[in-house]
Amino acid sequence: MNPFQTTGQTAERGLTALSVNLNKVALLRNTRHLGIPSVTRAAELALQGGAQGITVHPRPDERHIRAGDVYELAELLQATPHIEYNIEGNPFHNLMDFARELKRRGLPLHQCTFVPDSVEQSTSDHGWRFPEDAARLAPLIAEVHALGARVSLFMDPQPQAMAAARELGADRVELYTETFASAHGTPGGAAVLAGFTATAEAALRVGLGVNAGHDLNRANLGDFLRAVPGVQEVSIGHALVADALELGLVETVRDYQRVIHTAARR
């Protein structure tokens, strides 16, 4: 199937796909030289639990995901063509090198999520800016398309920026949800959530797909999906891995899927 035609959703119509971010599994492994926990085994367990995708965000310093992980996961996913492989990162650092090499090796890559993080950042904390970032992003978006993958731009909840993202050729936006997560359950939470609703509506109007990620968890994910239209994919790592310490990885993924199913019945 052409990656530009995939829905990013489960076979059950209208359900948001869950892509499991494995960075924190790799971070734990890297504290010793024993090779455990295994990133590829974690991917197998996530898929056993019903995940529809695998996400990695390799940093130039390999603080968690290493180059070998990127290729080993791609090799694993060759056997499951219905599972989407999403690589996040700054296209001006190492992301494009991975995309090119995966294509050269004939390995799967369905989506590149462009994130404007700096080398020293501990985690992503803002989206792209327009028009400031437009000119330098455009040729890289075109190159990823030529490699056969879609492009999702990591964006703050700014409705006015959605048309600019689409004009550049982006296929989707990934809404940076930290502000929603921080405000969830507070008096100001509804107003913050309304901003995400408006942004998703603006994205859908111009033909963009909508992804979301950052600090989503079992407690807030359902509220987000009930309020924000058309979310095709959520990428969750930190909270999901933390939950897995209590529930096990397979059952944790199943529990997130239950949250998604419940939200879809709104």
C-alpha positions in Angstrom: 0.0 0.0 0.0 1.2 3.5 -0.8 2.2 5.2 2.5 0.5 8.4 1.4 -2.8 6.5 1.2 -2.6 4.7 4.6 -5.0 5.9 7.2 -2.8 5.5 10.2 -5.8 4.0 11.9 -6.7 0.5 13.0 -8.8 -1.8 10.8 -11.8 -0.9 12.9 -13.0 2.3 11.3 -12.4 5.5 13.1 -10.0 4.3 15.8 -6.8 6.1 16.5 -3.7 4.1 15.9 -1.2 3.6 18.8 2.4 3.9 18.0 4.7 2.8 20.9 7.8 4.9 21.3 10.7 2.7 22.5 13.2 5.3 23.5 12.9 4.7 27.2 13.5 1.0 26.8 16.7 1.8 25.0 17.7 4.3 27.7 17.4 1.7 30.4 19.4 -0.8 28.3 22.2 1.7 27.7 22.9 2.0 31.5 24.7 -1.4 31.3 26.5 -3.5 28.7 24.3 -6.5 28.9 21.9 -5.8 26.1 18.8 -5.9 28.3 16.1 -4.9 28.0 16.0 -5.7 24.3 14.5 -3.0 22.2 13.4 -5.5 19.5 11.8 -7.8 22.1 9.9 -4.8 23.5 8.7 -4.1 20.0 7.5 -7.7 19.7 5.6 -7.4 23.0 4.0 -4.1 22.0 2.8 -5.6 18.8 1.5 -8.6 20.7 -0.5 -6.2 22.8 -2.1 -4.6 19.7 0.1 -1.6 18.8 -0.3 -0.5 15.3 3.0 1.2 15.0 6.5 1.6 16.4 8.2 4.9 16.9 11.9 5.7 17.6 13.6 9.1 18.1 17.3 8.5 17.6 19.5 11.4 18.9 22.9 12.2 17.5 24.5 11.2 20.8 22.7 7.9 20.9 21.6 8.5 24.5 18.8 6.0 24.0 18.0 4.6 20.5 21.2 3.7 18.6 21.7 3.4 14.9 21.7 -0.4 15.1 18.2 -0.3 16.8 16.8 1.7 13.9 17.8 -1.0 11.4 17.1 -4.0 13.6 13.5 -2.7 14.2 13.0 -2.1 10.5 14.2 -5.7 9.8 11.7 -7.0 12.4 8.9 -5.0 10.9 9.5 -6.4 7.4 7.4 -9.4 8.6 4.5 -7.2 9.6 3.8 -4.9 6.6 0.6 -3.7 8.3 2.6 -2.1 11.2 3.8 1.4 10.6 7.4 2.5 11.4 7.8 6.1 12.4 11.2 7.7 12.9 11.3 11.1 14.7 14.0 13.6 14.8 15.5 16.8 13.5 16.0 16.5 9.8 19.0 18.8 10.0 20.8 16.4 12.4 20.7 12.7 11.7 17.1 11.9 10.7 17.6 12.1 6.9 20.6 9.8 7.0 18.5 7.1 8.6 15.7 7.6 6.0 18.2 7.4 3.1 19.9 4.3 4.5 16.6 2.5 5.2 15.6 3.2 1.6 19.0 1.9 0.3 18.6 -1.3 2.3 15.0 -1.8 1.2 13.7 -1.7 4.7 10.3 -0.3 5.8 9.8 3.4 6.7 6.3 4.8 6.6 6.6 8.1 8.3 9.3 10.7 9.2 8.2 13.1 12.0 10.3 16.2 11.7 11.0 17.6 15.2 12.9 20.9 15.8 14.9 19.8 18.8 18.5 20.8 19.6 21.3 18.4 20.2 21.4 19.2 23.9 17.6 19.0 24.6 16.5 16.2 27.0 13.1 16.0 25.2 11.2 17.9 22.5 9.6 21.1 23.8 8.3 23.1 20.8 7.1 22.8 17.3 8.2 24.3 14.0 7.7 28.0 13.3 6.4 29.6 10.1 7.5 31.3 8.0 10.9 31.1 9.7 11.4 27.4 9.1 9.6 27.0 5.8 12.3 27.4 3.2 14.7 24.9 4.7 12.1 22.3 5.4 10.6 22.2 1.9 13.3 20.3 0.1 13.6 17.8 2.9 9.9 17.1 2.8 10.1 16.5 -0.9 13.1 14.2 -0.4 11.2 12.0 2.1 8.3 11.8 -0.3 10.7 10.6 -3.0 11.9 7.9 -0.5 8.3 6.7 -0.3 7.4 7.9 3.2 5.0 10.5 4.6 6.1 13.6 6.6 4.5 14.7 9.8 5.6 18.1 11.3 5.8 18.4 15.1 3.7 21.5 15.8 2.4 23.6 18.6 -1.5 24.0 18.8 -1.6 27.0 16.5 -4.6 26.9 14.1 -3.1 29.6 11.9 0.0 27.5 11.2 -1.8 24.6 9.6 -2.3 26.1 6.2 1.5 26.9 6.0 2.4 23.3 7.0 0.2 22.0 4.2 1.5 24.4 1.7 5.0 23.0 2.4 3.9 19.6 1.4 3.5 18.0 4.9 1.1 15.1 5.0 0.4 15.3 8.7 1.1 17.4 11.8 1.9 15.9 15.2 0.4 18.1 17.8 2.8 18.7 20.7 0.5 17.9 23.7 2.6 18.8 26.7 0.5 21.9 27.4 -2.6 19.8 27.3 -1.1 17.2 29.7 0.1 19.9 32.1 -3.3 21.6 32.2 -5.4 18.4 32.3 -7.7 18.4 35.4 -7.0 22.0 36.2 -9.4 25.0 36.0 -7.7 26.1 32.8 -7.7 22.7 31.2 -10.8 23.2 29.1 -9.4 26.3 27.4 -6.1 24.7 26.6 -7.9 21.6 25.2 -10.1 23.9 23.0 -6.9 25.2 21.4 -6.1 21.7 20.3 -9.6 21.1 19.0 -9.4 24.3 16.9 -5.9 23.3 15.6 -7.1 19.9 14.5 -10.1 21.3 12.8 -7.9 23.8 10.9 -5.6 20.9 9.9 -8.4 18.8 8.6 -9.8 21.7 6.6 -6.6 22.1 4.6 -6.2 18.3 4.1 -3.6 17.5 6.8 -3.7 14.3 8.8 -3.5 14.8 12.6 -1.2 12.9 15.0 -0.5 13.7 18.6 2.2 13.1 21.2 4.1 14.1 24.3 3.0 13.3 27.9 -0.2 11.6 26.8 -1.1 8.8 29.3 -4.0 6.5 30.3 -5.5 9.2 32.5 -5.7 12.0 29.9 -5.7 10.3 26.5 -9.4 9.6 26.4 -10.3 13.2 27.2 -8.0 14.3 24.4 -9.4 12.0 21.8 -13.0 12.8 22.7 -12.4 16.5 22.2 -9.9 16.6 19.3 -11.3 15.4 15.9 -9.6 13.2 13.4 -6.6 12.0 15.4 -5.1 9.3 13.3 -2.2 8.3 15.5 -0.8 8.9 19.0 2.8 8.2 19.8 3.3 7.4 23.4 6.5 6.3 25.1 7.5 7.6 28.6 4.1 7.0 30.3 3.5 3.8 28.5 6.9 2.3 29.6 6.3 3.5 33.1 3.0 1.8 33.2 4.6 -1.4 31.9 6.7 -1.6 35.0 3.5 -2.3 36.9 1.3 -4.0 34.3 3.7 -5.6 31.9 4.2 -4.3 28.4 1.6 -6.4 26.6 -1.2 -5.6 29.1 -0.2 -1.9 29.1 -0.6 -1.7 25.4 -4.0 -3.4 25.7 -5.0 -1.0 28.3 -4.2 2.0 26.1 -6.2 0.4 23.4 -9.1 0.1 25.7 -8.8 3.8 26.4 -8.9 4.5 22.6 -11.8 2.2 22.1 -13.8 3.9 24.9 -13.1 7.3 23.5 -14.3 6.3 20.1 -17.7 5.4 21.5 -18.3 9.0 22.6 
